[in-house]
Amino acid sequence: MPGALPLGEPAPRDGSLPESVAVGSDARQFGVYVHVPFCRVRCGYCDFNTYTGEELRGARREDYASEALAEMHLAAGVLERAGVARRTASTVFFGGGTPTLLPAHDLVRMLDGVRQEWGIDDAAEVTTEANPDSVDLAYLEQLAAGGFTRVSFGMQSAVPHVLETLDRTHDPDRIPLVVQWARQAGLDVSLDLIYGTPGESIDDWRTSLESALAQRPDHLSAYALIIEDGTKLAAQIRRGVVASPDDDLQADMYELADAMLGAAGYAWYEVSNWSAGPGHESRHNLAYWQGQDWWGVGPGSHSHVGGVRWWNVKHPAAYADRIAAGESPAAGREVLDGETRYLEDVLLASRIRDGLSIDRLESSSRAAVAGLIADGLIDGAAAIAGRITLTLAGRLLADAVVRRLTQ
Protein backbone atom coordinates (compact mmCIF):
# COMPACT_ATOMS: atom_id res chain seq x y z
CA MET A 1 0.00 0.00 0.00
CA PRO A 2 1.11 3.60 -0.47
CA GLY A 3 3.38 5.09 2.19
CA ALA A 4 2.32 7.64 4.77
CA LEU A 5 1.94 11.34 4.08
CA PRO A 6 4.71 13.65 5.37
CA LEU A 7 4.47 15.32 8.74
CA GLY A 8 3.54 19.00 8.71
CA GLU A 9 1.10 21.54 10.02
CA PRO A 10 -2.60 21.14 9.15
CA ALA A 11 -3.58 22.90 5.93
CA PRO A 12 -6.43 25.46 6.06
CA ARG A 13 -9.75 23.99 4.96
CA ASP A 14 -10.12 26.74 2.33
CA GLY A 15 -6.60 26.06 1.01
CA SER A 16 -5.47 29.65 1.62
CA LEU A 17 -1.77 30.41 1.29
CA PRO A 18 0.41 32.95 3.12
CA GLU A 19 1.12 36.25 1.38
CA SER A 20 4.81 35.29 1.10
CA VAL A 21 4.06 33.02 -1.87
CA ALA A 22 3.41 36.07 -4.04
CA VAL A 23 6.94 37.45 -3.64
CA GLY A 24 8.82 36.99 -6.91
CA SER A 25 6.05 34.86 -8.41
CA ASP A 26 6.11 36.78 -11.70
CA ALA A 27 9.67 35.48 -12.27
CA ARG A 28 8.83 31.83 -11.61
CA GLN A 29 7.40 29.29 -14.02
CA PHE A 30 4.09 27.60 -13.29
CA GLY A 31 3.23 23.98 -14.01
CA VAL A 32 0.34 21.66 -13.24
CA TYR A 33 0.59 18.03 -12.19
CA VAL A 34 -2.56 15.87 -12.35
CA HIS A 35 -2.41 12.63 -10.40
CA VAL A 36 -4.64 9.83 -11.66
CA PRO A 37 -4.55 7.25 -8.83
CA PHE A 38 -5.95 4.21 -10.65
CA CYS A 39 -4.17 1.01 -11.66
CA ARG A 40 -5.40 -2.27 -13.08
CA VAL A 41 -3.03 -4.20 -10.80
CA ARG A 42 -0.55 -3.15 -8.14
CA CYS A 43 3.06 -3.74 -9.18
CA GLY A 44 5.12 -5.48 -6.50
CA TYR A 45 7.72 -2.70 -6.21
CA CYS A 46 5.33 0.28 -6.24
CA ASP A 47 4.49 2.43 -3.22
CA PHE A 48 2.93 5.29 -5.21
CA ASN A 49 -0.49 6.54 -4.18
CA THR A 50 -2.46 4.23 -6.46
CA TYR A 51 -5.53 2.04 -6.09
CA THR A 52 -6.96 -0.94 -7.90
CA GLY A 53 -10.71 -1.28 -8.41
CA GLU A 54 -11.29 -3.25 -5.21
CA GLU A 55 -9.38 -0.66 -3.14
CA LEU A 56 -11.46 2.37 -4.16
CA ARG A 57 -14.10 1.91 -1.42
CA GLY A 58 -16.66 4.51 -2.46
CA ALA A 59 -14.66 6.46 -5.05
CA ARG A 60 -15.62 6.14 -8.72
CA ARG A 61 -13.30 6.46 -11.69
CA GLU A 62 -16.07 7.96 -13.79
CA ASP A 63 -16.38 10.88 -11.35
CA TYR A 64 -12.69 11.64 -11.20
CA ALA A 65 -12.34 14.14 -14.05
CA SER A 66 -15.11 16.31 -12.60
CA GLU A 67 -13.49 16.21 -9.15
CA ALA A 68 -10.12 17.23 -10.58
CA LEU A 69 -11.75 20.10 -12.47
CA ALA A 70 -13.32 21.29 -9.21
CA GLU A 71 -9.90 21.31 -7.52
CA MET A 72 -8.45 23.32 -10.42
CA HIS A 73 -11.19 25.94 -9.99
CA LEU A 74 -10.48 26.10 -6.26
CA ALA A 75 -6.73 26.34 -6.96
CA ALA A 76 -7.11 29.30 -9.30
CA GLY A 77 -9.06 31.15 -6.61
CA VAL A 78 -6.51 30.33 -3.90
CA LEU A 79 -3.62 31.65 -6.00
CA GLU A 80 -5.51 34.79 -6.96
CA ARG A 81 -6.44 35.59 -3.34
CA ALA A 82 -2.81 35.07 -2.28
CA GLY A 83 -1.70 37.68 -4.81
CA VAL A 84 0.34 35.24 -6.89
CA ALA A 85 1.05 36.57 -10.37
CA ARG A 86 -1.24 35.04 -12.95
CA ARG A 87 0.85 32.82 -15.22
CA THR A 88 -0.12 30.43 -17.95
CA ALA A 89 1.01 26.82 -17.49
CA SER A 90 4.29 26.10 -19.23
CA THR A 91 4.06 22.38 -18.48
CA VAL A 92 1.26 19.95 -17.62
CA PHE A 93 1.96 16.37 -16.55
CA PHE A 94 -0.56 13.56 -15.98
CA GLY A 95 0.95 10.87 -13.77
CA GLY A 96 -0.20 8.00 -11.63
CA GLY A 97 -1.15 5.32 -11.38
CA THR A 98 -2.15 4.81 -14.95
CA PRO A 99 -3.76 7.96 -16.36
CA THR A 100 -4.66 6.11 -19.54
CA LEU A 101 -7.03 3.81 -17.67
CA LEU A 102 -9.43 6.75 -17.93
CA PRO A 103 -11.13 7.43 -21.27
CA ALA A 104 -9.10 9.78 -23.47
CA HIS A 105 -11.89 12.35 -23.35
CA ASP A 106 -11.52 12.54 -19.54
CA LEU A 107 -7.82 13.41 -19.86
CA VAL A 108 -8.66 16.01 -22.50
CA ARG A 109 -11.42 17.43 -20.25
CA MET A 110 -8.92 17.86 -17.42
CA LEU A 111 -6.41 19.48 -19.76
CA ASP A 112 -9.15 21.83 -20.91
CA GLY A 113 -9.69 22.68 -17.23
CA VAL A 114 -6.05 23.79 -16.95
CA ARG A 115 -6.57 25.87 -20.08
CA GLN A 116 -9.72 27.47 -18.68
CA GLU A 117 -8.36 28.27 -15.22
CA TRP A 118 -4.83 29.43 -16.10
CA GLY A 119 -4.24 29.18 -19.82
CA ILE A 120 -1.53 27.04 -21.42
CA ASP A 121 1.55 28.38 -23.20
CA ASP A 122 1.50 27.93 -26.96
CA ALA A 123 4.76 25.95 -26.70
CA ALA A 124 3.80 24.09 -23.51
CA GLU A 125 4.94 20.54 -22.84
CA VAL A 126 1.89 18.38 -22.06
CA THR A 127 2.69 14.80 -21.02
CA THR A 128 0.82 11.75 -19.89
CA GLU A 129 2.26 8.56 -18.51
CA ALA A 130 0.88 5.38 -20.02
CA ASN A 131 1.22 1.64 -19.65
CA PRO A 132 1.97 0.02 -23.03
CA ASP A 133 -1.15 -2.16 -22.77
CA SER A 134 -3.50 0.74 -21.98
CA VAL A 135 -3.54 2.65 -25.29
CA ASP A 136 -4.14 2.18 -28.99
CA LEU A 137 -3.71 4.48 -32.00
CA ALA A 138 -7.18 6.00 -31.71
CA TYR A 139 -6.63 6.79 -28.03
CA LEU A 140 -3.29 8.52 -28.70
CA GLU A 141 -4.77 10.47 -31.60
CA GLN A 142 -7.50 11.77 -29.29
CA LEU A 143 -4.87 12.94 -26.83
CA ALA A 144 -2.85 14.70 -29.52
CA ALA A 145 -5.95 16.39 -30.92
CA GLY A 146 -6.80 17.56 -27.39
CA GLY A 147 -3.44 19.27 -26.85
CA PHE A 148 -1.11 16.58 -25.48
CA THR A 149 2.42 16.75 -26.91
CA ARG A 150 4.22 13.87 -25.23
CA VAL A 151 3.67 10.37 -23.85
CA SER A 152 5.88 8.53 -21.36
CA PHE A 153 5.57 4.75 -21.59
CA GLY A 154 6.38 2.57 -18.58
CA MET A 155 8.55 0.06 -20.43
CA GLN A 156 10.68 -0.91 -17.38
CA SER A 157 12.31 -3.90 -19.12
CA ALA A 158 12.33 -5.89 -22.36
CA VAL A 159 13.02 -9.18 -20.55
CA PRO A 160 9.95 -11.26 -19.60
CA HIS A 161 11.31 -12.69 -16.32
CA VAL A 162 12.26 -9.20 -15.12
CA LEU A 163 8.78 -7.87 -15.93
CA GLU A 164 7.29 -10.84 -14.11
CA THR A 165 9.32 -10.08 -10.96
CA LEU A 166 8.10 -6.47 -11.12
CA ASP A 167 4.48 -7.64 -11.67
CA ARG A 168 4.32 -5.70 -14.92
CA THR A 169 1.54 -7.02 -17.15
CA HIS A 170 2.46 -5.81 -20.64
CA ASP A 171 4.06 -7.85 -23.40
CA PRO A 172 7.52 -6.37 -24.18
CA ASP A 173 6.84 -6.96 -27.89
CA ARG A 174 4.14 -4.27 -27.66
CA ILE A 175 6.66 -1.46 -27.10
CA PRO A 176 7.55 -0.96 -30.80
CA LEU A 177 3.85 -0.86 -31.65
CA VAL A 178 2.86 1.78 -29.10
CA VAL A 179 5.88 3.90 -30.00
CA GLN A 180 4.86 3.71 -33.67
CA TRP A 181 1.30 4.73 -32.78
CA ALA A 182 2.54 7.66 -30.71
CA ARG A 183 4.68 8.82 -33.62
CA GLN A 184 1.72 8.53 -35.99
CA ALA A 185 -0.31 10.66 -33.59
CA GLY A 186 2.42 13.31 -33.56
CA LEU A 187 3.51 12.79 -29.95
CA ASP A 188 7.04 12.88 -28.56
CA VAL A 189 7.98 9.62 -26.82
CA SER A 190 9.74 8.91 -23.55
CA LEU A 191 10.54 5.41 -22.26
CA ASP A 192 10.98 4.61 -18.56
CA LEU A 193 13.33 1.79 -17.56
CA ILE A 194 14.14 0.21 -14.17
CA TYR A 195 17.43 -1.56 -13.44
CA GLY A 196 18.59 -3.75 -10.57
CA THR A 197 15.51 -5.96 -10.30
CA PRO A 198 16.24 -9.16 -8.34
CA GLY A 199 17.36 -11.81 -10.81
CA GLU A 200 18.23 -9.30 -13.55
CA SER A 201 21.69 -9.81 -15.01
CA ILE A 202 23.89 -7.25 -16.72
CA ASP A 203 23.08 -9.00 -20.02
CA ASP A 204 19.34 -8.68 -19.28
CA TRP A 205 19.85 -4.98 -18.72
CA ARG A 206 21.84 -4.65 -21.95
CA THR A 207 18.95 -6.33 -23.79
CA SER A 208 16.50 -3.79 -22.36
CA LEU A 209 18.72 -0.86 -23.31
CA GLU A 210 19.19 -2.18 -26.84
CA SER A 211 15.44 -2.68 -27.20
CA ALA A 212 14.69 0.82 -25.95
CA LEU A 213 17.31 2.44 -28.17
CA ALA A 214 15.97 0.57 -31.20
CA GLN A 215 12.80 2.68 -30.85
CA ARG A 216 14.78 5.97 -31.01
CA PRO A 217 12.69 7.66 -28.29
CA ASP A 218 13.08 11.37 -27.69
CA HIS A 219 13.80 10.78 -24.02
CA LEU A 220 14.84 7.93 -21.73
CA SER A 221 14.68 7.57 -17.95
CA ALA A 222 16.58 4.82 -16.12
CA TYR A 223 15.90 4.41 -12.42
CA ALA A 224 17.59 2.07 -9.96
CA LEU A 225 15.05 -0.17 -8.25
CA ILE A 226 14.51 0.94 -4.66
CA ILE A 227 12.82 -1.49 -2.29
CA GLU A 228 10.12 0.44 -0.41
CA ASP A 229 8.75 -0.74 2.93
CA GLY A 230 5.25 -2.13 2.71
CA THR A 231 5.51 -3.34 -0.87
CA LYS A 232 5.05 -6.91 -2.03
CA LEU A 233 8.66 -7.03 -3.23
CA ALA A 234 9.94 -5.90 0.19
CA ALA A 235 7.99 -8.74 1.79
CA GLN A 236 9.40 -11.25 -0.72
CA ILE A 237 12.94 -10.12 0.05
CA ARG A 238 12.28 -10.30 3.79
CA ARG A 239 11.04 -13.90 3.42
CA GLY A 240 14.02 -14.82 1.24
CA VAL A 241 11.89 -15.53 -1.82
CA VAL A 242 13.98 -13.15 -3.93
CA ALA A 243 17.39 -11.56 -3.34
CA SER A 244 17.95 -7.92 -2.46
CA PRO A 245 19.23 -5.66 -5.25
CA ASP A 246 23.01 -5.61 -5.46
CA ASP A 247 24.41 -2.06 -5.12
CA ASP A 248 27.60 -2.86 -7.06
CA LEU A 249 25.62 -4.46 -9.88
CA GLN A 250 23.30 -1.45 -10.00
CA ALA A 251 26.35 0.83 -10.32
CA ASP A 252 27.64 -1.31 -13.21
CA MET A 253 24.19 -1.11 -14.83
CA TYR A 254 24.15 2.66 -14.53
CA GLU A 255 27.58 2.93 -16.14
CA LEU A 256 26.47 0.63 -18.96
CA ALA A 257 23.35 2.74 -19.52
CA ASP A 258 25.35 5.96 -19.66
CA ALA A 259 27.87 4.44 -22.08
CA MET A 260 25.26 2.96 -24.42
CA LEU A 261 23.00 6.01 -24.36
CA GLY A 262 25.95 8.34 -24.91
CA ALA A 263 27.18 6.26 -27.87
CA ALA A 264 23.67 6.46 -29.36
CA GLY A 265 23.65 10.26 -29.16
CA TYR A 266 21.71 10.75 -25.93
CA ALA A 267 22.96 13.26 -23.37
CA TRP A 268 22.34 13.10 -19.63
CA TYR A 269 20.68 16.19 -18.19
CA GLU A 270 19.72 14.79 -14.77
CA VAL A 271 21.18 11.84 -12.89
CA SER A 272 18.50 9.39 -14.13
CA ASN A 273 17.43 11.08 -17.37
CA TRP A 274 18.81 11.37 -20.91
CA SER A 275 17.44 13.22 -23.95
CA ALA A 276 17.97 12.91 -27.69
CA GLY A 277 18.95 16.55 -27.87
CA PRO A 278 18.02 20.08 -26.78
CA GLY A 279 14.28 20.50 -26.51
CA HIS A 280 13.61 16.88 -25.57
CA GLU A 281 14.35 17.14 -21.85
CA SER A 282 11.35 16.75 -19.56
CA ARG A 283 10.67 20.43 -18.89
CA HIS A 284 8.09 19.52 -16.26
CA ASN A 285 10.58 17.55 -14.19
CA LEU A 286 13.25 20.21 -14.70
CA ALA A 287 10.85 22.69 -13.12
CA TYR A 288 10.79 20.51 -9.99
CA TRP A 289 14.57 20.36 -9.81
CA GLN A 290 14.82 24.12 -10.40
CA GLY A 291 12.39 24.96 -7.58
CA GLN A 292 9.66 26.47 -9.77
CA ASP A 293 5.95 26.60 -8.83
CA TRP A 294 3.47 23.82 -9.51
CA TRP A 295 0.02 22.84 -8.36
CA GLY A 296 -0.59 19.13 -7.85
CA VAL A 297 -4.18 18.05 -8.51
CA GLY A 298 -5.61 14.82 -7.13
CA PRO A 299 -5.36 12.45 -4.15
CA GLY A 300 -1.95 12.49 -2.50
CA SER A 301 -0.59 15.11 -4.93
CA HIS A 302 2.10 17.48 -3.70
CA SER A 303 2.29 21.17 -4.64
CA HIS A 304 4.88 23.90 -4.22
CA VAL A 305 4.40 27.64 -4.59
CA GLY A 306 6.87 30.24 -3.37
CA GLY A 307 8.44 28.19 -0.58
CA VAL A 308 5.20 26.62 0.68
CA ARG A 309 4.72 22.91 0.06
CA TRP A 310 1.50 21.00 0.71
CA TRP A 311 -0.05 17.61 0.02
CA ASN A 312 -3.57 16.36 -0.52
CA VAL A 313 -5.46 13.66 1.35
CA LYS A 314 -4.47 10.29 -0.02
CA HIS A 315 -7.52 8.14 -0.61
CA PRO A 316 -9.72 8.93 -3.63
CA ALA A 317 -12.85 8.65 -1.45
CA ALA A 318 -11.53 11.17 1.09
CA TYR A 319 -10.52 13.43 -1.79
CA ALA A 320 -13.98 13.16 -3.35
CA ASP A 321 -15.61 14.01 0.00
CA ARG A 322 -13.51 17.19 0.39
CA ILE A 323 -14.27 18.27 -3.17
CA ALA A 324 -18.00 17.60 -2.76
CA ALA A 325 -18.00 19.76 0.38
CA GLY A 326 -16.32 22.63 -1.50
CA GLU A 327 -13.22 22.33 0.68
CA SER A 328 -9.56 22.16 -0.18
CA PRO A 329 -8.29 18.56 -0.38
CA ALA A 330 -4.99 19.64 1.23
CA ALA A 331 -4.17 17.53 4.29
CA GLY A 332 -1.00 19.25 5.51
CA ARG A 333 1.64 21.73 4.55
CA GLU A 334 5.11 23.02 5.31
CA VAL A 335 6.38 26.59 5.06
CA LEU A 336 10.03 26.11 4.14
CA ASP A 337 12.52 28.11 6.18
CA GLY A 338 15.71 29.53 4.71
CA GLU A 339 17.89 26.60 5.75
CA THR A 340 15.51 24.01 4.27
CA ARG A 341 15.23 25.93 1.01
CA TYR A 342 19.02 26.16 0.80
CA LEU A 343 19.48 22.41 1.41
CA GLU A 344 16.86 21.55 -1.21
CA ASP A 345 18.43 23.99 -3.66
CA VAL A 346 21.79 22.24 -3.34
CA LEU A 347 20.20 18.77 -3.45
CA LEU A 348 18.14 19.39 -6.57
CA ALA A 349 20.33 21.74 -8.60
CA SER A 350 23.43 19.57 -8.19
CA ARG A 351 21.62 16.63 -9.84
CA ILE A 352 21.15 18.35 -13.19
CA ARG A 353 23.73 18.82 -15.94
CA ASP A 354 23.54 22.62 -15.73
CA GLY A 355 24.61 22.21 -12.13
CA LEU A 356 24.72 24.57 -9.20
CA SER A 357 26.43 27.96 -9.13
CA ILE A 358 29.25 27.94 -6.59
CA ASP A 359 28.13 31.46 -5.65
CA ARG A 360 24.95 29.92 -4.24
CA LEU A 361 26.93 27.83 -1.76
CA GLU A 362 27.41 29.08 1.77
CA SER A 363 31.00 30.10 2.40
CA SER A 364 31.53 27.16 4.76
CA SER A 365 30.50 24.76 2.00
CA ARG A 366 32.86 26.10 -0.64
CA ALA A 367 35.80 24.53 1.17
CA ALA A 368 34.49 21.10 0.11
CA VAL A 369 34.76 21.88 -3.61
CA ALA A 370 38.50 21.22 -3.92
CA GLY A 371 38.19 17.83 -2.24
CA LEU A 372 35.29 16.84 -4.48
CA ILE A 373 37.36 17.73 -7.56
CA ALA A 374 40.31 15.72 -6.21
CA ASP A 375 38.03 12.73 -5.61
CA GLY A 376 36.76 12.93 -9.18
CA LEU A 377 33.16 13.60 -8.14
CA ILE A 378 32.69 17.04 -9.68
CA ASP A 379 34.07 18.43 -12.92
CA GLY A 380 37.16 20.56 -12.33
CA ALA A 381 36.83 22.72 -15.43
CA ALA A 382 33.19 23.46 -14.63
CA ALA A 383 34.14 24.37 -11.06
CA ILE A 384 36.76 26.83 -12.30
CA ALA A 385 33.99 28.37 -14.41
CA GLY A 386 31.89 28.68 -11.26
CA ARG A 387 29.54 25.68 -11.37
CA ILE A 388 29.17 22.37 -9.55
CA THR A 389 28.66 19.68 -12.21
CA LEU A 390 28.76 15.99 -11.37
CA THR A 391 31.11 13.60 -13.13
CA LEU A 392 29.96 10.06 -13.91
CA ALA A 393 31.41 8.94 -10.57
CA GLY A 394 29.68 11.88 -8.92
CA ARG A 395 26.33 10.84 -10.36
CA LEU A 396 26.78 7.42 -8.80
CA LEU A 397 27.51 9.10 -5.45
CA ALA A 398 25.25 12.14 -5.78
CA ASP A 399 23.88 11.90 -2.25
CA ALA A 400 27.41 11.81 -0.82
CA VAL A 401 28.32 14.91 -2.85
CA VAL A 402 25.31 16.76 -1.42
CA ARG A 403 26.25 15.75 2.14
CA ARG A 404 29.77 17.12 1.69
CA LEU A 405 28.41 20.37 0.25
CA THR A 406 25.95 20.91 3.09
CA GLN A 407 27.64 19.54 6.22
ABEGO torsion letter per residue (X at the ends): XBBBBBBEBBBBAAGBBBAAAABGAAABBBBBBBBBABBABBBAABABBBBBAAAAGGBBAAAAAAAAAAAAAAAAAAAAAAGBBBBBBABBBBBOEBAAABBAAAAAAAAAAAAAAAEBBAABBBBBBBBAAABBAAAAAAAAAAGBABBBBBAGBABAAAAAAAGBABBAAAAAAAAAAAAAAGBBBBBBBBBGBBGBBAAAAAAAAAAAAAAGBABBBBBBBBBBBGBAAAAAAAAGABBBBBAAAAAAAAAAAAAAAAAAGBBBABAABBBAEBGABBAAAAAAAAGBBBBBBEBGBBBBBGGBBBBBBABAAAAAAAAAAGBBABABBBBBBAAAAAAAAAAAAAABAAEBBAAABBAAAAAAAAAAAAAGABBAAAAAAGBBBBBAAAAAAAAAAAAAAAX
